[in-house]
Amino acid sequence: MSHERRPPLGIGLIGLGHHGSRYAKHLVQDVRDARLVAVCRRRAEEGSGLAFAPAVPCYADYHDVIADPLVEAVVVVTPPALNRDICLAVAEAKKALLVEKPLATTADEARLIAKAAQSGGQIMMAAQTLRFDAAVNMLRQRQAQIGALQYLSVASRMEPHGMREASRGFGGRGCLLETGIHLLDLLRVVTKDEVETVACEMDVVPPYGAERRILGRLTTEHGVVCLLDVSRVTSGRVGRMELIGAEGQLSADWCGQRVSQVSARPGAGDWPTTAEPTVLSALRAFVRSVLDGSPPPVSIEDGKRAVEIAEACYASARRGGQAVRVEYR
């Protein structure tokens, strides 16, 4: 019996900034089962501006992308302050959705998006791309070798360049939402537990400015302590997670693409990993879910919970670092 291959999934891309252009390039050149059929940018009269896809229709209004009959799924790569209205419109149109992190700038907006996704029934995925990193995946594969998890630490440090411009798209909030949201999501993945309480200090607390430095202590429901270090104050980049287990320690460096293990048991060592574009991996996973109807590897609920943890971090910082409970709704 012959099986006819399904035509590539028609993708509409909303947002053609630096990051959105990366999505566009992967969709045109690297994702076999999908094709870019429409894009949206503010200066639509200038065309898509994509040398590798000049013929793709370009709209100024995101509603026109969503309504395009060739668009079966929508990828949203806009400043997160715009995500709520766009995601609700996609949900209302009953089209599949992939939205870049963070899902929203506040917990209330993230909950609105998650509610719409739940009622709509279509595939909707949050692009928490660090889950697809090679070093992170190796850490997860080797995690059992260090025994019961005692505590862990995560760090993301970046240069301050572009912080002022970026904060406008994050509703006046800063690096916790911009880069730290990856870590808040990863804590849930690695511990297989929910964060219950947070105690955080920031150099400045929104709305009085966008934070550039956060130090925090997060505790899961089953008592695992997670130390959080996020900043954009100096040159150079650090991206690292360290797991301290009863029988050893394991560290993943996703900037240097390396995993290290310190252990009294056989298997201690240091292993390089091969970096692969995490955006491409996320796109492929999303397209696969839409085409075969399987649950996406990162749900909108996952995206919502990361923002809810961030919301608790801001609440704690406003109270001078007092521990507060995370509110999941």
Contacts in CASP RR format, 6 or more apart in sequence:
PFRMAT RR
TARGET T0000
AUTHOR 0000-0000-0000
METHOD contacts of the structure
MODEL  1
MSHERRPPLGIGLIGLGHHGSRYAKHLVQDVRDARLVAVCRRRAEEGSGL
AFAPAVPCYADYHDVIADPLVEAVVVVTPPALNRDICLAVAEAKKALLVE
KPLATTADEARLIAKAAQSGGQIMMAAQTLRFDAAVNMLRQRQAQIGALQ
YLSVASRMEPHGMREASRGFGGRGCLLETGIHLLDLLRVVTKDEVETVAC
EMDVVPPYGAERRILGRLTTEHGVVCLLDVSRVTSGRVGRMELIGAEGQL
SADWCGQRVSQVSARPGAGDWPTTAEPTVLSALRAFVRSVLDGSPPPVSI
EDGKRAVEIAEACYASARRGGQAVRVEYR
6 33 0 8 1.000
6 291 0 8 1.000
8 32 0 8 1.000
8 33 0 8 1.000
8 34 0 8 1.000
8 35 0 8 1.000
9 33 0 8 1.000
9 34 0 8 1.000
9 35 0 8 1.000
9 72 0 8 1.000
9 73 0 8 1.000
9 287 0 8 1.000
9 290 0 8 1.000
9 291 0 8 1.000
10 34 0 8 1.000
10 35 0 8 1.000
10 36 0 8 1.000
10 37 0 8 1.000
10 70 0 8 1.000
10 71 0 8 1.000
10 72 0 8 1.000
10 73 0 8 1.000
11 27 0 8 1.000
11 34 0 8 1.000
11 35 0 8 1.000
11 36 0 8 1.000
11 37 0 8 1.000
11 71 0 8 1.000
11 72 0 8 1.000
11 73 0 8 1.000
11 74 0 8 1.000
11 75 0 8 1.000
11 287 0 8 1.000
12 36 0 8 1.000
12 37 0 8 1.000
12 38 0 8 1.000
12 39 0 8 1.000
12 40 0 8 1.000
12 65 0 8 1.000
12 68 0 8 1.000
12 71 0 8 1.000
12 73 0 8 1.000
12 74 0 8 1.000
12 75 0 8 1.000
13 20 0 8 1.000
13 23 0 8 1.000
13 24 0 8 1.000
13 27 0 8 1.000
13 36 0 8 1.000
13 38 0 8 1.000
13 39 0 8 1.000
13 40 0 8 1.000
13 65 0 8 1.000
13 74 0 8 1.000
13 75 0 8 1.000
13 77 0 8 1.000
14 39 0 8 1.000
14 40 0 8 1.000
14 62 0 8 1.000
14 65 0 8 1.000
14 74 0 8 1.000
14 75 0 8 1.000
14 76 0 8 1.000
14 77 0 8 1.000
14 78 0 8 1.000
14 86 0 8 1.000
15 39 0 8 1.000
15 40 0 8 1.000
15 41 0 8 1.000
15 76 0 8 1.000
15 77 0 8 1.000
15 78 0 8 1.000
16 24 0 8 1.000
16 39 0 8 1.000
16 40 0 8 1.000
16 41 0 8 1.000
16 48 0 8 1.000
16 49 0 8 1.000
16 50 0 8 1.000
16 77 0 8 1.000
17 41 0 8 1.000
17 77 0 8 1.000
19 77 0 8 1.000
19 100 0 8 1.000
20 77 0 8 1.000
21 50 0 8 1.000
22 277 0 8 1.000
22 279 0 8 1.000
23 75 0 8 1.000
23 77 0 8 1.000
23 279 0 8 1.000
23 283 0 8 1.000
24 36 0 8 1.000
24 39 0 8 1.000
24 48 0 8 1.000
24 50 0 8 1.000
24 52 0 8 1.000
24 53 0 8 1.000
25 50 0 8 1.000
25 52 0 8 1.000
26 277 0 8 1.000
26 279 0 8 1.000
26 280 0 8 1.000
26 283 0 8 1.000
27 34 0 8 1.000
27 35 0 8 1.000
27 36 0 8 1.000
27 75 0 8 1.000
27 283 0 8 1.000
28 35 0 8 1.000
28 36 0 8 1.000
28 50 0 8 1.000
28 52 0 8 1.000
28 53 0 8 1.000
29 52 0 8 1.000
30 280 0 8 1.000
30 283 0 8 1.000
31 280 0 8 1.000
31 283 0 8 1.000
31 284 0 8 1.000
31 287 0 8 1.000
33 287 0 8 1.000
33 288 0 8 1.000
33 291 0 8 1.000
34 73 0 8 1.000
34 283 0 8 1.000
34 287 0 8 1.000
36 53 0 8 1.000
36 56 0 8 1.000
37 56 0 8 1.000
37 57 0 8 1.000
37 68 0 8 1.000
37 70 0 8 1.000
37 71 0 8 1.000
38 56 0 8 1.000
38 57 0 8 1.000
38 58 0 8 1.000
38 59 0 8 1.000
38 64 0 8 1.000
38 65 0 8 1.000
38 68 0 8 1.000
38 70 0 8 1.000
38 71 0 8 1.000
39 48 0 8 1.000
39 50 0 8 1.000
39 56 0 8 1.000
39 57 0 8 1.000
39 58 0 8 1.000
39 59 0 8 1.000
39 65 0 8 1.000
40 58 0 8 1.000
40 59 0 8 1.000
40 60 0 8 1.000
40 61 0 8 1.000
40 62 0 8 1.000
40 64 0 8 1.000
40 65 0 8 1.000
41 47 0 8 1.000
41 48 0 8 1.000
41 49 0 8 1.000
41 58 0 8 1.000
41 60 0 8 1.000
42 60 0 8 1.000
43 60 0 8 1.000
44 58 0 8 1.000
44 59 0 8 1.000
44 60 0 8 1.000
45 60 0 8 1.000
47 54 0 8 1.000
47 58 0 8 1.000
48 54 0 8 1.000
48 56 0 8 1.000
48 58 0 8 1.000
49 58 0 8 1.000
50 56 0 8 1.000
57 68 0 8 1.000
59 65 0 8 1.000
59 68 0 8 1.000
62 86 0 8 1.000
62 89 0 8 1.000
63 89 0 8 1.000
65 71 0 8 1.000
65 74 0 8 1.000
66 74 0 8 1.000
66 89 0 8 1.000
66 90 0 8 1.000
66 93 0 8 1.000
66 95 0 8 1.000
67 93 0 8 1.000
71 95 0 8 1.000
72 95 0 8 1.000
72 96 0 8 1.000
72 290 0 8 1.000
73 95 0 8 1.000
73 96 0 8 1.000
73 97 0 8 1.000
73 98 0 8 1.000
73 123 0 8 1.000
73 286 0 8 1.000
73 287 0 8 1.000
73 290 0 8 1.000
74 90 0 8 1.000
74 95 0 8 1.000
74 96 0 8 1.000
74 97 0 8 1.000
74 98 0 8 1.000
75 97 0 8 1.000
75 98 0 8 1.000
75 99 0 8 1.000
75 283 0 8 1.000
75 286 0 8 1.000
76 83 0 8 1.000
76 86 0 8 1.000
76 87 0 8 1.000
76 90 0 8 1.000
76 97 0 8 1.000
76 98 0 8 1.000
76 99 0 8 1.000
76 100 0 8 1.000
77 100 0 8 1.000
78 86 0 8 1.000
78 100 0 8 1.000
79 168 0 8 1.000
79 169 0 8 1.000
79 170 0 8 1.000
80 100 0 8 1.000
80 101 0 8 1.000
80 102 0 8 1.000
80 103 0 8 1.000
80 104 0 8 1.000
80 105 0 8 1.000
80 169 0 8 1.000
80 170 0 8 1.000
80 171 0 8 1.000
80 177 0 8 1.000
81 105 0 8 1.000
81 168 0 8 1.000
81 169 0 8 1.000
81 170 0 8 1.000
81 171 0 8 1.000
82 169 0 8 1.000
83 99 0 8 1.000
83 103 0 8 1.000
83 104 0 8 1.000
83 105 0 8 1.000
83 109 0 8 1.000
83 113 0 8 1.000
84 104 0 8 1.000
84 109 0 8 1.000
84 112 0 8 1.000
84 113 0 8 1.000
86 99 0 8 1.000
87 97 0 8 1.000
87 99 0 8 1.000
87 103 0 8 1.000
87 113 0 8 1.000
87 116 0 8 1.000
87 117 0 8 1.000
87 124 0 8 1.000
88 112 0 8 1.000
88 113 0 8 1.000
88 116 0 8 1.000
90 97 0 8 1.000
90 124 0 8 1.000
91 97 0 8 1.000
91 113 0 8 1.000
91 116 0 8 1.000
91 117 0 8 1.000
91 119 0 8 1.000
91 120 0 8 1.000
91 122 0 8 1.000
91 124 0 8 1.000
92 116 0 8 1.000
94 120 0 8 1.000
94 121 0 8 1.000
94 122 0 8 1.000
95 122 0 8 1.000
96 122 0 8 1.000
96 123 0 8 1.000
96 124 0 8 1.000
96 286 0 8 1.000
96 290 0 8 1.000
97 117 0 8 1.000
97 122 0 8 1.000
97 123 0 8 1.000
97 124 0 8 1.000
97 125 0 8 1.000
97 300 0 8 1.000
98 124 0 8 1.000
98 125 0 8 1.000
98 126 0 8 1.000
98 127 0 8 1.000
98 282 0 8 1.000
98 283 0 8 1.000
98 286 0 8 1.000
99 113 0 8 1.000
99 124 0 8 1.000
99 125 0 8 1.000
99 126 0 8 1.000
99 127 0 8 1.000
99 300 0 8 1.000
100 127 0 8 1.000
101 126 0 8 1.000
101 127 0 8 1.000
101 128 0 8 1.000
101 129 0 8 1.000
101 181 0 8 1.000
101 182 0 8 1.000
101 185 0 8 1.000
101 303 0 8 1.000
101 306 0 8 1.000
102 110 0 8 1.000
102 170 0 8 1.000
102 177 0 8 1.000
102 178 0 8 1.000
102 181 0 8 1.000
102 303 0 8 1.000
102 306 0 8 1.000
102 307 0 8 1.000
102 310 0 8 1.000
103 110 0 8 1.000
103 113 0 8 1.000
103 114 0 8 1.000
103 126 0 8 1.000
103 300 0 8 1.000
103 303 0 8 1.000
103 304 0 8 1.000
103 306 0 8 1.000
103 307 0 8 1.000
104 110 0 8 1.000
104 112 0 8 1.000
104 113 0 8 1.000
104 304 0 8 1.000
104 307 0 8 1.000
105 169 0 8 1.000
105 170 0 8 1.000
105 171 0 8 1.000
105 172 0 8 1.000
105 173 0 8 1.000
105 177 0 8 1.000
105 307 0 8 1.000
106 307 0 8 1.000
106 311 0 8 1.000
107 304 0 8 1.000
107 307 0 8 1.000
107 308 0 8 1.000
107 310 0 8 1.000
107 311 0 8 1.000
107 327 0 8 1.000
107 329 0 8 1.000
110 303 0 8 1.000
110 304 0 8 1.000
110 307 0 8 1.000
110 308 0 8 1.000
111 304 0 8 1.000
111 308 0 8 1.000
111 329 0 8 1.000
113 300 0 8 1.000
113 304 0 8 1.000
114 300 0 8 1.000
114 301 0 8 1.000
114 303 0 8 1.000
114 304 0 8 1.000
117 124 0 8 1.000
117 300 0 8 1.000
117 301 0 8 1.000
118 300 0 8 1.000
118 301 0 8 1.000
123 286 0 8 1.000
123 289 0 8 1.000
123 290 0 8 1.000
123 293 0 8 1.000
123 296 0 8 1.000
124 296 0 8 1.000
124 299 0 8 1.000
124 300 0 8 1.000
125 282 0 8 1.000
125 285 0 8 1.000
125 286 0 8 1.000
125 289 0 8 1.000
125 296 0 8 1.000
125 297 0 8 1.000
125 298 0 8 1.000
125 299 0 8 1.000
125 300 0 8 1.000
126 298 0 8 1.000
126 299 0 8 1.000
126 300 0 8 1.000
126 302 0 8 1.000
126 303 0 8 1.000
126 306 0 8 1.000
127 279 0 8 1.000
127 282 0 8 1.000
127 286 0 8 1.000
127 298 0 8 1.000
128 181 0 8 1.000
128 182 0 8 1.000
128 185 0 8 1.000
128 186 0 8 1.000
128 298 0 8 1.000
128 302 0 8 1.000
128 303 0 8 1.000
128 306 0 8 1.000
129 182 0 8 1.000
129 278 0 8 1.000
129 279 0 8 1.000
129 281 0 8 1.000
129 282 0 8 1.000
130 136 0 8 1.000
130 182 0 8 1.000
130 183 0 8 1.000
130 185 0 8 1.000
130 186 0 8 1.000
130 254 0 8 1.000
130 278 0 8 1.000
131 185 0 8 1.000
131 186 0 8 1.000
131 189 0 8 1.000
131 297 0 8 1.000
131 298 0 8 1.000
132 276 0 8 1.000
132 278 0 8 1.000
132 281 0 8 1.000
132 282 0 8 1.000
132 285 0 8 1.000
133 254 0 8 1.000
133 275 0 8 1.000
133 278 0 8 1.000
134 254 0 8 1.000
134 257 0 8 1.000
134 273 0 8 1.000
134 274 0 8 1.000
134 275 0 8 1.000
134 276 0 8 1.000
135 252 0 8 1.000
135 253 0 8 1.000
135 254 0 8 1.000
135 256 0 8 1.000
135 257 0 8 1.000
135 258 0 8 1.000
135 259 0 8 1.000
135 273 0 8 1.000
136 186 0 8 1.000
136 241 0 8 1.000
136 252 0 8 1.000
136 254 0 8 1.000
138 252 0 8 1.000
138 259 0 8 1.000
138 271 0 8 1.000
138 273 0 8 1.000
139 190 0 8 1.000
139 241 0 8 1.000
139 243 0 8 1.000
139 250 0 8 1.000
139 251 0 8 1.000
139 252 0 8 1.000
139 259 0 8 1.000
140 189 0 8 1.000
140 190 0 8 1.000
142 250 0 8 1.000
142 259 0 8 1.000
142 261 0 8 1.000
143 149 0 8 1.000
143 190 0 8 1.000
143 243 0 8 1.000
143 250 0 8 1.000
145 247 0 8 1.000
145 248 0 8 1.000
145 250 0 8 1.000
145 261 0 8 1.000
145 263 0 8 1.000
145 265 0 8 1.000
145 267 0 8 1.000
146 243 0 8 1.000
146 244 0 8 1.000
146 245 0 8 1.000
146 246 0 8 1.000
146 247 0 8 1.000
146 248 0 8 1.000
146 249 0 8 1.000
146 250 0 8 1.000
146 261 0 8 1.000
146 263 0 8 1.000
147 245 0 8 1.000
147 246 0 8 1.000
147 247 0 8 1.000
147 248 0 8 1.000
148 245 0 8 1.000
148 246 0 8 1.000
149 190 0 8 1.000
149 191 0 8 1.000
149 224 0 8 1.000
149 243 0 8 1.000
149 244 0 8 1.000
149 245 0 8 1.000
150 224 0 8 1.000
150 244 0 8 1.000
150 245 0 8 1.000
150 246 0 8 1.000
151 224 0 8 1.000
151 225 0 8 1.000
151 226 0 8 1.000
151 227 0 8 1.000
151 244 0 8 1.000
152 187 0 8 1.000
152 190 0 8 1.000
152 191 0 8 1.000
152 224 0 8 1.000
152 225 0 8 1.000
152 226 0 8 1.000
152 227 0 8 1.000
152 241 0 8 1.000
152 242 0 8 1.000
152 243 0 8 1.000
152 244 0 8 1.000
153 226 0 8 1.000
153 227 0 8 1.000
153 228 0 8 1.000
153 229 0 8 1.000
153 241 0 8 1.000
153 242 0 8 1.000
153 244 0 8 1.000
154 183 0 8 1.000
154 186 0 8 1.000
154 187 0 8 1.000
154 226 0 8 1.000
154 227 0 8 1.000
154 228 0 8 1.000
154 229 0 8 1.000
154 240 0 8 1.000
154 241 0 8 1.000
154 242 0 8 1.000
155 183 0 8 1.000
155 229 0 8 1.000
155 230 0 8 1.000
155 238 0 8 1.000
155 239 0 8 1.000
155 240 0 8 1.000
155 241 0 8 1.000
156 175 0 8 1.000
156 179 0 8 1.000
156 180 0 8 1.000
156 182 0 8 1.000
156 183 0 8 1.000
156 229 0 8 1.000
156 230 0 8 1.000
156 231 0 8 1.000
156 238 0 8 1.000
156 239 0 8 1.000
157 229 0 8 1.000
157 230 0 8 1.000
157 231 0 8 1.000
157 232 0 8 1.000
157 233 0 8 1.000
157 234 0 8 1.000
157 236 0 8 1.000
157 237 0 8 1.000
157 238 0 8 1.000
157 239 0 8 1.000
158 175 0 8 1.000
158 179 0 8 1.000
158 231 0 8 1.000
158 232 0 8 1.000
158 236 0 8 1.000
158 237 0 8 1.000
159 232 0 8 1.000
159 234 0 8 1.000
159 235 0 8 1.000
159 236 0 8 1.000
159 237 0 8 1.000
160 212 0 8 1.000
160 232 0 8 1.000
160 233 0 8 1.000
160 234 0 8 1.000
163 174 0 8 1.000
163 175 0 8 1.000
163 210 0 8 1.000
163 212 0 8 1.000
163 232 0 8 1.000
164 210 0 8 1.000
166 174 0 8 1.000
166 178 0 8 1.000
167 173 0 8 1.000
167 174 0 8 1.000
167 209 0 8 1.000
167 210 0 8 1.000
170 177 0 8 1.000
170 178 0 8 1.000
170 210 0 8 1.000
171 206 0 8 1.000
172 206 0 8 1.000
172 207 0 8 1.000
172 209 0 8 1.000
172 210 0 8 1.000
173 206 0 8 1.000
173 210 0 8 1.000
173 211 0 8 1.000
173 314 0 8 1.000
174 206 0 8 1.000
174 210 0 8 1.000
174 211 0 8 1.000
174 212 0 8 1.000
174 232 0 8 1.000
175 210 0 8 1.000
175 211 0 8 1.000
175 212 0 8 1.000
175 213 0 8 1.000
175 214 0 8 1.000
175 230 0 8 1.000
175 231 0 8 1.000
175 232 0 8 1.000
176 202 0 8 1.000
176 211 0 8 1.000
176 214 0 8 1.000
176 230 0 8 1.000
176 310 0 8 1.000
176 313 0 8 1.000
176 314 0 8 1.000
177 307 0 8 1.000
177 310 0 8 1.000
178 232 0 8 1.000
179 230 0 8 1.000
179 232 0 8 1.000
180 214 0 8 1.000
180 228 0 8 1.000
180 230 0 8 1.000
180 310 0 8 1.000
181 306 0 8 1.000
181 307 0 8 1.000
181 310 0 8 1.000
183 228 0 8 1.000
183 230 0 8 1.000
183 241 0 8 1.000
184 195 0 8 1.000
184 228 0 8 1.000
184 306 0 8 1.000
184 309 0 8 1.000
184 310 0 8 1.000
184 313 0 8 1.000
185 298 0 8 1.000
185 302 0 8 1.000
185 303 0 8 1.000
185 305 0 8 1.000
185 306 0 8 1.000
186 241 0 8 1.000
187 195 0 8 1.000
187 218 0 8 1.000
187 220 0 8 1.000
187 226 0 8 1.000
187 309 0 8 1.000
188 194 0 8 1.000
188 195 0 8 1.000
188 302 0 8 1.000
188 305 0 8 1.000
188 306 0 8 1.000
190 241 0 8 1.000
190 243 0 8 1.000
191 220 0 8 1.000
191 222 0 8 1.000
191 224 0 8 1.000
191 226 0 8 1.000
193 220 0 8 1.000
193 221 0 8 1.000
193 222 0 8 1.000
193 223 0 8 1.000
193 224 0 8 1.000
194 220 0 8 1.000
194 221 0 8 1.000
194 305 0 8 1.000
194 326 0 8 1.000
194 328 0 8 1.000
195 218 0 8 1.000
195 219 0 8 1.000
195 220 0 8 1.000
195 221 0 8 1.000
195 226 0 8 1.000
195 309 0 8 1.000
195 312 0 8 1.000
195 326 0 8 1.000
196 219 0 8 1.000
196 220 0 8 1.000
196 221 0 8 1.000
196 223 0 8 1.000
196 325 0 8 1.000
196 326 0 8 1.000
197 218 0 8 1.000
197 219 0 8 1.000
197 312 0 8 1.000
197 323 0 8 1.000
197 324 0 8 1.000
197 325 0 8 1.000
197 326 0 8 1.000
198 216 0 8 1.000
198 217 0 8 1.000
198 218 0 8 1.000
198 219 0 8 1.000
198 309 0 8 1.000
198 312 0 8 1.000
198 313 0 8 1.000
198 316 0 8 1.000
198 323 0 8 1.000
198 324 0 8 1.000
198 326 0 8 1.000
199 216 0 8 1.000
199 217 0 8 1.000
199 218 0 8 1.000
199 316 0 8 1.000
199 321 0 8 1.000
199 322 0 8 1.000
199 323 0 8 1.000
199 324 0 8 1.000
200 214 0 8 1.000
200 215 0 8 1.000
200 216 0 8 1.000
200 217 0 8 1.000
200 228 0 8 1.000
200 313 0 8 1.000
200 314 0 8 1.000
200 316 0 8 1.000
200 317 0 8 1.000
200 321 0 8 1.000
201 214 0 8 1.000
201 215 0 8 1.000
201 216 0 8 1.000
201 317 0 8 1.000
201 320 0 8 1.000
201 321 0 8 1.000
202 211 0 8 1.000
202 213 0 8 1.000
202 214 0 8 1.000
202 314 0 8 1.000
202 317 0 8 1.000
203 211 0 8 1.000
203 212 0 8 1.000
203 213 0 8 1.000
203 233 0 8 1.000
204 210 0 8 1.000
204 211 0 8 1.000
204 212 0 8 1.000
205 211 0 8 1.000
205 314 0 8 1.000
205 317 0 8 1.000
205 318 0 8 1.000
206 314 0 8 1.000
211 317 0 8 1.000
212 231 0 8 1.000
212 232 0 8 1.000
212 233 0 8 1.000
213 230 0 8 1.000
213 231 0 8 1.000
213 232 0 8 1.000
213 233 0 8 1.000
214 228 0 8 1.000
214 229 0 8 1.000
214 230 0 8 1.000
214 231 0 8 1.000
214 313 0 8 1.000
214 317 0 8 1.000
215 228 0 8 1.000
215 229 0 8 1.000
216 227 0 8 1.000
216 228 0 8 1.000
216 229 0 8 1.000
216 313 0 8 1.000
217 225 0 8 1.000
217 226 0 8 1.000
217 227 0 8 1.000
217 228 0 8 1.000
217 323 0 8 1.000
218 225 0 8 1.000
218 226 0 8 1.000
218 227 0 8 1.000
218 228 0 8 1.000
218 309 0 8 1.000
219 225 0 8 1.000
219 226 0 8 1.000
220 226 0 8 1.000
228 313 0 8 1.000
237 255 0 8 1.000
238 255 0 8 1.000
239 253 0 8 1.000
239 254 0 8 1.000
239 255 0 8 1.000
240 251 0 8 1.000
240 252 0 8 1.000
240 253 0 8 1.000
240 254 0 8 1.000
240 255 0 8 1.000
241 251 0 8 1.000
241 252 0 8 1.000
242 249 0 8 1.000
242 250 0 8 1.000
242 251 0 8 1.000
242 252 0 8 1.000
243 249 0 8 1.000
243 250 0 8 1.000
243 251 0 8 1.000
247 263 0 8 1.000
247 264 0 8 1.000
247 265 0 8 1.000
248 261 0 8 1.000
248 262 0 8 1.000
248 263 0 8 1.000
248 264 0 8 1.000
248 265 0 8 1.000
249 261 0 8 1.000
249 262 0 8 1.000
249 263 0 8 1.000
250 259 0 8 1.000
250 260 0 8 1.000
250 261 0 8 1.000
250 262 0 8 1.000
251 259 0 8 1.000
251 260 0 8 1.000
251 261 0 8 1.000
252 258 0 8 1.000
252 259 0 8 1.000
253 259 0 8 1.000
253 260 0 8 1.000
257 272 0 8 1.000
257 273 0 8 1.000
257 274 0 8 1.000
257 275 0 8 1.000
258 270 0 8 1.000
258 271 0 8 1.000
258 272 0 8 1.000
258 273 0 8 1.000
259 270 0 8 1.000
259 271 0 8 1.000
259 273 0 8 1.000
260 269 0 8 1.000
260 270 0 8 1.000
260 271 0 8 1.000
261 267 0 8 1.000
261 268 0 8 1.000
261 269 0 8 1.000
261 270 0 8 1.000
262 268 0 8 1.000
262 269 0 8 1.000
282 298 0 8 1.000
285 296 0 8 1.000
285 297 0 8 1.000
285 298 0 8 1.000
286 296 0 8 1.000
288 294 0 8 1.000
289 295 0 8 1.000
289 296 0 8 1.000
289 297 0 8 1.000
305 328 0 8 1.000
308 326 0 8 1.000
308 327 0 8 1.000
308 328 0 8 1.000
308 329 0 8 1.000
309 326 0 8 1.000
311 326 0 8 1.000
311 327 0 8 1.000
312 324 0 8 1.000
312 325 0 8 1.000
312 326 0 8 1.000
312 327 0 8 1.000
315 324 0 8 1.000
316 322 0 8 1.000
316 323 0 8 1.000
316 324 0 8 1.000
END
